[in-house]
């Protein structure tokens, strides 16, 4: 049962919505203003990354993206596929 976050494009209010199953039909609207134009946002996590001595740490790499913007990639240590 995933919980998704949405931001209202009209008033900017951010809210969560629990979905009970993949077949659930819902009509989403902002609980503050009733607008139905919403953007799904990436939820913040409550995960602290740290490592014991001798264990690989996450690596943040800065890149140059389209339009001259800066982008970042987070490489997490662990098994690869």
ABEGO torsion letter per residue (X at the ends): XBBBBBBBAAAGBBBBBBBABAABBBBBBBAAAGBABBBBBBBBBABBBBBBBGBBBBBBBBBBBBGGBBBBBBBBBEBBX
